[in-house]
Amino acid sequence: MGRPIQIEGTEFSALIPGLNAKKYDFLIAPTTVTPERAKAMLFSEGYMETDYLFLQKKADKDIKGLEDLKGKTITVNKGSAYETWAKANAEKYGFKYDVYGTNADAVQAVLSGRADANMAGHTVVLWAAKQNPAVKATYLYKTGLVWAMPFRLDDKEGRAQVNNVLKCMKLDGTVARLYEKWFGIKPAKDSWVYKVAPGHGVPDMPGYDHGPYPPKCS
């Protein structure tokens, strides 16, 4: 992009308010694109799928379906799509949920026995399981959603610049190499790790600019 990038870490729940307050230019934290969010922010194209995955202690009986959540306590990250899902489904499936400021704290609650499972994006859980032999990844809940980078609604130029870089990183294999490095598995060939959208944004979501905008890679 031809400019220095300053990266600042904070709790997920503070990121979108910080973006809208112009504290940040865009967010690189994994952000699930939903129709509601896409009406309030611009998004880059998706860079990987965001299915939900459950993390449990290695010795515990595997969660194999949503019906297995009955009577359990799960942890989720505050302000995330996982919190929204838990709030909408707790009564239906008979589970309780606790909300934490960081996903690391949510995982620690499972390790300490304060909760039965953590629910997060599948790549987040795979990373946690790779780093800690005391936990395992169990039930995968397919969503059909993707992660992408959010921008303010008035920042079409910023989105276009970053989205072009993202397209080029997909085409030269950088995104796929990073995926395999951090998660220990190869991405599926039909994944958004590889796919390049014709326009800017997430197709079929509000805010998508059809373009077309062929990538300009140096």
Secondary structure as the mmCIF struct_conf table of DSSP 4:
data_model
#
loop_
_struct_conf.conf_type_id
_struct_conf.id
_struct_conf.beg_label_comp_id
_struct_conf.beg_label_asym_id
_struct_conf.beg_label_seq_id
_struct_conf.end_label_comp_id
_struct_conf.end_label_asym_id
_struct_conf.end_label_seq_id
BEND BEND1 ARG A 3 ARG A 3
HELX_RH_3T_P HELX_RH_3T_P1 PHE A 12 ALA A 14
HELX_RH_AL_P HELX_RH_AL_P1 LEU A 15 ASN A 20
TURN_TY1_P TURN_TY1_P1 ALA A 21 LYS A 22
BEND BEND2 LYS A 23 LYS A 23
BEND BEND3 ASP A 25 ASP A 25
BEND BEND4 ALA A 29 ALA A 29
STRN STRN1 THR A 31 THR A 32
HELX_RH_AL_P HELX_RH_AL_P2 PRO A 35 ALA A 40
BEND BEND5 MET A 41 MET A 41
STRN STRN2 LEU A 42 PHE A 43
STRN STRN3 MET A 48 GLU A 49
STRN STRN4 TYR A 52 LYS A 57
TURN_TY1_P TURN_TY1_P2 LYS A 58 ALA A 59
BEND BEND6 ASP A 60 ASP A 60
HELX_LH_PP_P HELX_LH_PP_P1 LYS A 61 ILE A 63
BEND BEND7 GLY A 65 GLY A 65
HELX_RH_3T_P HELX_RH_3T_P2 LEU A 66 LEU A 69
TURN_TY1_P TURN_TY1_P3 LYS A 70 GLY A 71
STRN STRN5 THR A 73 ASN A 77
TURN_TY1_P TURN_TY1_P4 LYS A 78 GLY A 79
BEND BEND8 SER A 80 SER A 80
HELX_RH_AL_P HELX_RH_AL_P3 ALA A 81 TYR A 93
TURN_TY1_P TURN_TY1_P5 GLY A 94 GLY A 94
STRN STRN6 LYS A 96 TYR A 100
BEND BEND9 GLY A 101 THR A 102
HELX_RH_AL_P HELX_RH_AL_P4 ASN A 103 LEU A 111
TURN_TY1_P TURN_TY1_P6 SER A 112 GLY A 113
BEND BEND10 ARG A 114 ARG A 114
BEND BEND11 ASP A 116 ASP A 116
STRN STRN7 ALA A 117 GLY A 121
HELX_RH_AL_P HELX_RH_AL_P5 HIS A 122 GLN A 131
TURN_TY1_P TURN_TY1_P7 PRO A 133 ALA A 134
STRN STRN8 VAL A 135 TYR A 141
STRN STRN9 VAL A 146 ALA A 148
STRN STRN10 PRO A 150 PHE A 151
TURN_TY1_P TURN_TY1_P8 LEU A 153 ASP A 154
HELX_RH_AL_P HELX_RH_AL_P6 LYS A 156 LEU A 171
TURN_TY1_P TURN_TY1_P9 ASP A 172 GLY A 173
HELX_RH_AL_P HELX_RH_AL_P7 THR A 174 PHE A 183
BEND BEND12 GLY A 184 ILE A 185
HELX_LH_PP_P HELX_LH_PP_P2 LYS A 186 ALA A 188
TURN_TY1_P TURN_TY1_P10 LYS A 189 ASP A 190
BEND BEND13 SER A 191 SER A 191
TURN_TY1_P TURN_TY1_P11 TRP A 192 TYR A 194
BEND BEND14 PRO A 198 GLY A 199
STRN STRN11 HIS A 200 HIS A 200
BEND BEND15 GLY A 201 GLY A 201
TURN_TY1_P TURN_TY1_P12 PRO A 203 ASP A 204
BEND BEND16 MET A 205 MET A 205
TURN_TY1_P TURN_TY1_P13 PRO A 206 GLY A 207
STRN STRN12 ASP A 209 ASP A 209
#
